Amino acid sequence: MNGYLQEAVMKDCNRTAGIAVAVFILMISVLFLFPRHIFASKMKIKKMNYSALWREYLCHEAEIEPLQKYPYEFCFRAAAREYGLPLTLLLALARGESDFNPRAKSSKSCYGIMQINWPDTARDLGFRSIRELYNPCRNIKADAGYLKKLLRRYNGDLYLALAAYNYGPGRIPIGAQPWSVPRGADWYSGYIYHHLQYVLTGAQPNTGKKIKKQQYKPGSKIPVILFHSPFRARSFLAYFKTRAPDLRLDWFRTTLGETYIVLVFNSRREKKRSIMRMRKLGYYLNVKEEFQ
């Protein structure tokens, strides 16, 4: 490298280093000038390719055995065997739809543990009344059959099947590309994928051996903040895991069908402690909005 070129490179490196220092100072200033929870909720995050992630799940994680014992697990296992579906997939759907509450109902006329829509979808699945939808095993079995039907329609593409599960088969063309899937359907895919990650946490391949499992406890919930983007919700949760790992925060729909980051607790003592912790972080929760 001749002297002139070397000098030019050094100047360019020094100028780049100066810019980097300035950017670093600016970032530190932003962190101190703005509330951290606002910064965390507004920070940009790379969009995830859920189509690829669901393919990866079916190829490598579909046979994993859950670490916890879930409500009505016998019903989920029977439905999984009958329709050839992964157990963890059905558990993720149930957790995202109702958190395993067989009496759940939404403002959009969806009922039961898998939140089957009444009357259209429910009648197509053989239900004659809303009361029948509250039977957990029947609700699970019917929903598993419906999901299997969608998987056949979309040639095993779980991403498109879930999109149609949420938006309706008439609105998701066969062979649709991920970029053409409606934003709301992609959002739902991300929402269920989040709950799948919870079900898979600490799980292991199914070896046929019995393992000691802890009982899953849904807990009570208080809404913290509303998100319409799975990516922002994910970034918010990731932020709080580092900021306050002692808090139990998760991502759920409320009874009104809105999706919130929620504070989860199992006892009055945990509720009081967690609410005080949230206040110290700048969040004043409305305890009147508590739900199961």
C-alpha positions as CSV (number, residue, x, y, z in Angstrom):
1,M,0.0,0.0,0.0
2,N,1.6,3.3,-1.0
3,G,1.9,6.2,1.4
4,Y,-1.0,8.3,0.0
5,L,-3.4,5.4,0.0
6,Q,-2.4,4.4,3.5
7,E,-3.0,8.0,4.7
8,A,-6.4,8.0,3.1
9,V,-7.4,4.7,4.7
10,M,-6.2,6.0,8.1
11,K,-8.2,9.2,7.7
12,D,-11.3,7.2,6.7
13,C,-10.8,4.8,9.7
14,N,-10.4,7.7,12.1
15,R,-13.5,9.4,10.7
16,T,-15.5,6.1,11.1
17,A,-14.3,5.7,14.6
18,G,-15.3,9.3,15.4
19,I,-18.8,8.6,14.0
20,A,-19.1,5.4,16.0
21,V,-18.2,7.3,19.3
22,A,-20.7,10.0,18.5
23,V,-23.5,7.4,17.8
24,F,-22.6,5.6,21.1
25,I,-22.8,8.8,23.1
26,L,-26.2,9.5,21.4
27,M,-27.5,6.1,22.3
28,I,-26.4,6.5,26.0
29,S,-28.1,9.9,26.1
30,V,-31.4,8.4,24.7
31,L,-31.3,5.7,27.4
32,F,-31.0,8.2,30.2
33,L,-33.3,10.9,28.7
34,F,-36.2,8.6,27.9
35,P,-37.9,6.0,30.2
36,R,-36.5,2.6,29.5
37,H,-39.8,0.9,29.1
38,I,-40.7,3.4,26.3
39,F,-37.4,2.8,24.6
40,A,-37.9,-1.0,24.9
41,S,-41.4,-0.9,23.4
42,K,-40.4,1.3,20.5
43,M,-37.1,-0.3,19.5
44,K,-37.0,-1.8,16.1
45,I,-36.6,-5.6,15.9
46,K,-36.0,-7.8,12.9
47,K,-39.2,-9.4,11.6
48,M,-39.2,-13.2,11.9
49,N,-39.9,-15.6,9.1
50,Y,-42.7,-17.7,10.7
51,S,-43.1,-19.8,7.5
52,A,-39.6,-21.0,7.9
53,L,-39.8,-21.4,11.7
54,W,-42.9,-23.6,11.4
55,R,-41.2,-25.8,8.8
56,E,-38.2,-26.1,11.1
57,Y,-40.5,-27.1,14.0
58,L,-42.2,-29.8,11.9
59,C,-38.9,-31.2,10.8
60,H,-37.0,-31.2,14.1
61,E,-39.2,-30.5,17.1
62,A,-42.6,-32.1,16.5
63,E,-41.8,-35.2,18.5
64,I,-40.6,-33.4,21.6
65,E,-42.3,-34.4,24.9
66,P,-43.5,-31.4,27.0
67,L,-41.8,-31.0,30.4
68,Q,-45.0,-29.9,32.2
69,K,-48.3,-31.8,32.7
70,Y,-51.1,-29.7,31.1
71,P,-54.9,-29.6,31.9
72,Y,-56.9,-32.2,29.9
73,E,-53.6,-33.7,28.6
74,F,-55.3,-37.0,28.0
75,C,-57.7,-35.3,25.5
76,F,-54.8,-33.6,23.7
77,R,-52.9,-36.8,23.4
78,A,-55.9,-38.7,22.1
79,A,-56.6,-36.0,19.5
80,A,-52.9,-35.8,18.5
81,R,-52.8,-39.6,17.9
82,E,-56.1,-39.7,16.0
83,Y,-55.2,-37.0,13.6
84,G,-51.4,-37.4,13.4
85,L,-50.6,-34.0,14.8
86,P,-47.8,-32.9,17.2
87,L,-49.0,-32.8,20.8
88,T,-47.0,-29.6,21.4
89,L,-48.8,-27.9,18.6
90,L,-52.2,-28.6,20.1
91,L,-51.0,-27.5,23.5
92,A,-49.6,-24.2,22.0
93,L,-53.0,-23.5,20.3
94,A,-54.9,-24.1,23.6
95,R,-52.5,-22.0,25.6
96,G,-52.8,-19.1,23.1
97,E,-56.5,-19.3,22.7
98,S,-57.8,-19.8,26.3
99,D,-54.8,-20.8,28.5
100,F,-56.6,-24.1,28.9
101,N,-59.9,-22.6,30.2
102,P,-62.8,-24.8,29.0
103,R,-65.3,-22.1,29.9
104,A,-63.6,-19.4,27.9
105,K,-65.6,-17.1,25.6
106,S,-64.7,-14.1,23.6
107,S,-66.4,-11.0,22.2
108,K,-66.1,-12.6,18.7
109,S,-68.4,-15.5,19.6
110,C,-65.7,-18.1,20.2
111,Y,-66.1,-20.7,22.9
112,G,-64.3,-23.4,24.8
113,I,-60.7,-24.4,25.3
114,M,-59.8,-24.1,21.6
115,Q,-62.1,-21.1,21.0
116,I,-64.2,-22.5,18.2
117,N,-66.4,-19.9,16.5
118,W,-70.2,-20.2,16.9
119,P,-72.2,-20.8,14.8
120,D,-70.4,-21.2,11.5
121,T,-67.3,-23.2,12.3
122,A,-68.9,-25.0,15.2
123,R,-71.8,-26.3,13.2
124,D,-69.5,-27.4,10.4
125,L,-67.7,-29.5,13.1
126,G,-70.9,-31.1,14.4
127,F,-71.8,-28.9,17.3
128,R,-75.5,-28.2,17.8
129,S,-75.2,-25.7,20.7
130,I,-72.8,-23.5,22.6
131,R,-73.1,-25.7,25.6
132,E,-71.5,-28.6,23.7
133,L,-68.5,-26.4,23.0
134,Y,-67.7,-26.3,26.7
135,N,-66.9,-30.0,26.7
136,P,-63.1,-29.8,26.7
137,C,-62.3,-33.2,25.1
138,R,-64.9,-32.8,22.3
139,N,-63.7,-29.2,21.7
140,I,-60.1,-30.4,21.5
141,K,-60.9,-33.3,19.2
142,A,-63.0,-31.2,16.8
143,D,-60.4,-28.5,16.6
144,A,-57.6,-31.0,15.9
145,G,-59.7,-32.5,13.1
146,Y,-60.3,-29.0,11.7
147,L,-56.5,-28.2,11.8
148,K,-55.7,-31.5,10.1
149,K,-58.2,-30.7,7.3
150,L,-56.5,-27.3,6.8
151,L,-53.0,-29.0,6.7
152,R,-54.3,-31.3,3.9
153,R,-55.7,-28.3,2.0
154,Y,-52.3,-26.5,2.2
155,N,-50.2,-29.5,1.5
156,G,-48.7,-29.7,4.9
157,D,-47.7,-26.0,5.1
158,L,-48.4,-25.3,8.8
159,Y,-47.9,-21.6,8.4
160,L,-50.6,-21.3,5.8
161,A,-52.9,-23.7,7.8
162,L,-52.6,-21.5,10.9
163,A,-53.2,-18.4,8.7
164,A,-56.4,-20.0,7.4
165,Y,-57.3,-21.2,10.9
166,N,-57.3,-17.6,12.0
167,Y,-58.6,-15.8,8.9
168,G,-60.7,-18.5,7.2
169,P,-59.7,-20.8,4.3
170,G,-61.5,-18.6,1.8
171,R,-59.1,-15.7,2.5
172,I,-55.8,-17.7,2.3
173,P,-55.1,-19.1,-1.2
174,I,-53.5,-22.5,-1.6
175,G,-49.8,-22.0,-2.3
176,A,-49.8,-18.4,-1.0
177,Q,-46.4,-16.9,-0.4
178,P,-45.6,-15.6,3.1
179,W,-45.4,-12.0,1.9
180,S,-49.0,-12.2,0.5
181,V,-50.5,-13.5,3.8
182,P,-52.6,-10.8,5.5
183,R,-50.9,-9.0,8.3
184,G,-53.4,-10.2,10.9
185,A,-52.9,-13.9,9.9
186,D,-49.1,-13.5,10.1
187,W,-49.6,-11.9,13.5
188,Y,-51.6,-14.9,14.7
189,S,-48.9,-17.3,13.5
190,G,-46.4,-15.3,15.6
191,Y,-48.7,-15.3,18.6
192,I,-49.1,-19.1,18.5
193,Y,-45.4,-19.6,17.8
194,H,-44.7,-17.7,21.0
195,H,-46.9,-20.1,23.0
196,L,-45.2,-23.0,21.3
197,Q,-41.8,-21.8,22.6
198,Y,-43.2,-21.8,26.1
199,V,-44.5,-25.4,25.7
200,L,-41.1,-26.5,24.2
201,T,-39.1,-24.8,27.0
202,G,-37.1,-27.4,28.9
203,A,-38.8,-30.2,26.9
204,Q,-36.9,-33.2,25.5
205,P,-37.2,-35.8,22.7
206,N,-39.8,-38.5,23.4
207,T,-37.9,-41.6,24.4
208,G,-40.9,-43.5,25.7
209,K,-39.6,-43.3,29.3
210,K,-41.7,-41.8,32.0
211,I,-40.4,-38.5,33.4
212,K,-41.5,-36.6,36.5
213,K,-43.5,-33.5,35.4
214,Q,-44.7,-30.4,37.2
215,Q,-48.4,-29.5,36.9
216,Y,-49.0,-26.5,34.6
217,K,-50.7,-23.6,36.4
218,P,-52.4,-21.0,34.2
219,G,-52.5,-18.3,36.9
220,S,-54.4,-15.1,37.1
221,K,-53.5,-12.2,34.8
222,I,-53.5,-8.4,34.7
223,P,-52.9,-6.5,31.4
224,V,-49.8,-4.4,31.3
225,I,-49.5,-3.1,27.7
226,L,-51.3,-3.7,24.4
227,F,-49.4,-4.7,21.3
228,H,-50.7,-5.2,17.7
229,S,-47.3,-6.6,16.5
230,P,-45.8,-9.9,17.6
231,F,-42.4,-8.6,17.0
232,R,-42.8,-5.6,19.4
233,A,-44.4,-7.9,22.0
234,R,-41.5,-10.3,21.7
235,S,-39.0,-7.4,22.1
236,F,-40.8,-6.1,25.2
237,L,-40.8,-9.5,26.8
238,A,-37.1,-10.0,26.0
239,Y,-36.4,-6.6,27.6
240,F,-38.2,-7.4,30.8
241,K,-36.5,-10.8,31.1
242,T,-33.2,-9.0,31.5
243,R,-34.6,-6.0,33.4
244,A,-36.8,-7.9,35.9
245,P,-36.3,-11.7,35.6
246,D,-38.3,-12.2,38.8
247,L,-41.5,-11.0,37.2
248,R,-43.8,-13.4,35.4
249,L,-44.8,-11.7,32.2
250,D,-46.5,-13.3,29.2
251,W,-48.5,-12.6,26.1
252,F,-52.2,-13.4,26.1
253,R,-55.6,-12.4,24.7
254,T,-58.1,-10.9,27.1
255,T,-61.7,-11.9,27.2
256,L,-62.4,-8.9,24.9
257,G,-60.2,-10.4,22.2
258,E,-57.4,-7.9,22.6
259,T,-53.8,-9.1,23.0
260,Y,-51.8,-7.9,25.9
261,I,-48.5,-8.4,27.7
262,V,-49.8,-9.5,31.0
263,L,-48.6,-9.9,34.6
264,V,-49.1,-13.5,35.7
265,F,-49.4,-14.7,39.3
266,N,-50.7,-17.7,41.3
267,S,-51.2,-16.2,44.8
268,R,-52.1,-13.0,46.5
269,R,-48.6,-12.7,47.9
270,E,-47.1,-13.0,44.4
271,K,-49.7,-10.6,43.1
272,K,-48.8,-7.9,45.7
273,R,-45.1,-8.4,45.2
274,S,-45.3,-8.3,41.4
275,I,-47.5,-5.1,41.3
276,M,-45.1,-3.3,43.6
277,R,-42.2,-4.4,41.4
278,M,-44.0,-3.1,38.3
279,R,-44.6,0.3,40.0
280,K,-40.9,0.7,40.6
281,L,-40.4,0.1,36.9
282,G,-43.0,2.8,36.0
283,Y,-46.1,0.7,35.4
284,Y,-49.2,1.3,37.4
285,L,-51.6,-1.6,36.7
286,N,-55.4,-1.6,36.9
287,V,-56.1,-4.5,39.2
288,K,-59.8,-4.3,38.2
289,E,-58.9,-5.7,34.8
290,E,-57.7,-9.0,36.3
291,F,-58.8,-12.1,34.4
292,Q,-58.2,-15.9,34.2
